[in-house]
Amino acid sequence: MNHTNNNWITVNSRFIKKYLSIYRPEFIYLEKVRYKPKQIIGQFNKFIYPFTYNQLFEYVTATMAIFMLGQLLYVFVALVIKYKSESAVSDISLTEYFSIIKKTRAYITKIDMKFSGIIENNNNIEIDMNLISVKRIKNMIYAKFRYEIVGGISGTLDTVILK
């Protein structure tokens, strides 16, 4: 991790790739990440559907947006755990979180998505995401996030992690 001005941390690519290693390497679209407590900004490469091997869509679709949001969320939660930014996850290690990911025990439970513009499917698609709230009930951790895909898609999403 490299520290930068304004309390932002530039996350190195090894960290990103480790927490996205459940994907085949050619389907990891998250390229760059900057993080500070409760906020993450990710830049993505051009999206190619995993089952087509070539670019079919000139603009970002809802399916593409959900896929990218999922990748950013995996890395965001790993950073919250690494930096102990929330007490609800303070007893989870990065090793345990990686195991949770591999066992698919981290879920998006609700997505609200509003399209207010058209986003071209090019390199450097940027998503800004903020952590709104976290609560823990027994072995379940619930979190709510607000996001904006720069250029015209925004909303909220809810997640749960089963510890």
C-alpha positions as CSV (number, residue, x, y, z in Angstrom):
1,M,0.0,0.0,0.0
2,N,1.3,3.4,-0.9
3,H,0.1,6.5,1.1
4,T,-0.9,9.6,-0.8
5,N,-2.1,13.1,0.1
6,N,-5.6,13.8,1.5
7,N,-5.6,10.5,3.5
8,W,-6.1,8.4,0.4
9,I,-4.3,5.1,0.1
10,T,-3.4,3.8,-3.3
11,V,-3.9,0.1,-3.2
12,N,-1.3,-2.1,-5.0
13,S,-2.4,-4.5,-7.7
14,R,-1.2,-7.6,-5.8
15,F,-3.8,-6.8,-3.1
16,I,-6.5,-6.2,-5.6
17,K,-5.7,-9.5,-7.5
18,K,-5.5,-11.5,-4.3
19,Y,-9.1,-10.6,-3.2
20,L,-10.4,-11.0,-6.7
21,S,-8.6,-14.4,-7.3
22,I,-12.0,-16.2,-7.3
23,Y,-12.3,-14.8,-10.9
24,R,-10.2,-16.0,-13.8
25,P,-7.5,-13.4,-14.4
26,E,-8.9,-12.2,-17.7
27,F,-12.2,-11.3,-16.0
28,I,-10.7,-9.1,-13.3
29,Y,-11.7,-5.7,-14.5
30,L,-10.8,-3.6,-11.5
31,E,-7.5,-2.0,-12.3
32,K,-6.8,0.8,-9.8
33,V,-8.1,1.5,-6.3
34,R,-7.8,4.4,-3.9
35,Y,-9.1,4.0,-0.4
36,K,-9.8,6.0,2.8
37,P,-12.1,4.9,5.7
38,K,-15.7,4.6,4.5
39,Q,-14.8,5.4,0.8
40,I,-13.3,3.7,-2.1
41,I,-12.7,4.7,-5.8
42,G,-12.1,2.1,-8.4
43,Q,-11.1,2.3,-12.0
44,F,-12.1,-0.5,-14.3
45,N,-11.0,-1.7,-17.7
46,K,-13.4,-2.1,-20.6
47,F,-15.9,-4.8,-19.8
48,I,-16.2,-7.9,-22.0
49,Y,-18.8,-10.4,-21.0
50,P,-17.1,-13.6,-19.7
51,F,-19.1,-15.8,-22.1
52,T,-18.5,-13.8,-25.3
53,Y,-14.7,-13.1,-25.4
54,N,-15.3,-9.9,-27.4
55,Q,-16.9,-6.6,-26.7
56,L,-20.6,-6.7,-27.6
57,F,-21.9,-3.6,-25.9
58,E,-20.7,0.0,-26.4
59,Y,-22.3,1.2,-23.2
60,V,-22.4,-0.1,-19.6
61,T,-25.4,-2.2,-18.9
62,A,-27.0,-3.1,-15.5
63,T,-25.4,-6.6,-15.7
64,M,-21.9,-5.1,-16.3
65,A,-22.5,-2.6,-13.4
66,I,-23.4,-5.3,-10.9
67,F,-20.3,-7.3,-11.9
68,M,-18.0,-4.3,-11.4
69,L,-19.7,-3.3,-8.1
70,G,-19.2,-6.9,-6.8
71,Q,-15.4,-6.7,-7.6
72,L,-15.1,-3.3,-5.9
73,L,-17.0,-4.6,-2.9
74,Y,-14.7,-7.5,-2.3
75,V,-11.7,-5.2,-2.2
76,F,-13.5,-2.5,-0.2
77,V,-14.5,-5.0,2.6
78,A,-10.9,-6.4,2.6
79,L,-9.6,-2.9,3.1
80,V,-12.1,-2.1,5.9
81,I,-10.9,-5.3,7.6
82,K,-7.2,-4.6,7.0
83,Y,-7.5,-1.1,8.5
84,K,-10.0,-2.0,11.2
85,S,-12.3,0.8,10.0
86,E,-15.4,-0.7,11.5
87,S,-15.8,-2.4,14.9
88,A,-18.3,-4.9,13.5
89,V,-15.5,-6.6,11.5
90,S,-12.6,-6.0,13.9
91,D,-12.4,-9.7,14.9
92,I,-12.2,-10.9,11.3
93,S,-8.7,-11.4,9.8
94,L,-7.9,-11.0,6.2
95,T,-7.2,-14.7,6.0
96,E,-10.6,-15.5,7.4
97,Y,-12.3,-13.0,5.0
98,F,-10.5,-14.6,2.0
99,S,-11.9,-17.9,3.2
100,I,-15.4,-16.4,3.4
101,I,-15.1,-15.1,-0.2
102,K,-13.9,-18.5,-1.5
103,K,-16.8,-20.2,0.3
104,T,-19.2,-17.6,-1.2
105,R,-20.4,-16.5,2.2
106,A,-20.5,-12.8,1.2
107,Y,-23.6,-11.7,-0.7
108,I,-25.2,-8.6,-2.3
109,T,-28.8,-8.8,-0.9
110,K,-30.3,-5.7,-2.5
111,I,-29.4,-3.3,-5.3
112,D,-31.1,0.0,-6.1
113,M,-29.8,1.3,-9.5
114,K,-30.7,4.5,-11.3
115,F,-29.5,5.3,-14.8
116,S,-29.3,9.1,-15.4
117,G,-26.9,8.9,-18.3
118,I,-25.1,6.7,-20.7
119,I,-21.6,5.4,-19.8
120,E,-19.3,4.3,-22.6
121,N,-17.8,0.9,-22.2
122,N,-14.2,2.1,-22.3
123,N,-11.1,1.8,-20.1
124,N,-11.1,3.9,-16.9
125,I,-14.7,3.5,-15.9
126,E,-14.7,4.9,-12.4
127,I,-16.9,3.9,-9.4
128,D,-17.0,5.9,-6.2
129,M,-18.4,3.9,-3.3
130,N,-19.2,5.0,0.3
131,L,-19.9,2.8,3.3
132,I,-23.1,4.1,4.9
133,S,-23.7,1.7,7.8
134,V,-22.6,-1.6,9.3
135,K,-24.3,-3.7,11.9
136,R,-23.6,-7.1,13.3
137,I,-26.2,-9.6,14.5
138,K,-24.6,-12.8,15.9
139,N,-22.6,-14.3,13.0
140,M,-24.0,-12.0,10.3
141,I,-22.6,-8.7,9.3
142,Y,-24.9,-6.3,7.3
143,A,-23.6,-3.3,5.4
144,K,-25.1,-0.6,3.2
145,F,-23.2,1.2,0.5
146,R,-23.9,4.1,-1.7
147,Y,-22.2,4.2,-5.2
148,E,-21.9,6.2,-8.3
149,I,-20.5,5.0,-11.6
150,V,-19.2,8.2,-12.9
151,G,-21.2,9.3,-15.9
152,G,-24.7,8.2,-15.0
153,I,-25.4,5.2,-12.8
154,S,-26.0,5.5,-9.0
155,G,-27.7,3.9,-6.2
156,T,-27.3,1.8,-3.0
157,L,-26.6,-1.8,-2.3
158,D,-26.9,-4.0,0.8
159,T,-24.7,-6.9,1.7
160,V,-24.3,-9.6,4.2
161,I,-21.3,-11.6,5.3
162,L,-21.8,-14.9,7.1
163,K,-19.0,-15.4,9.6
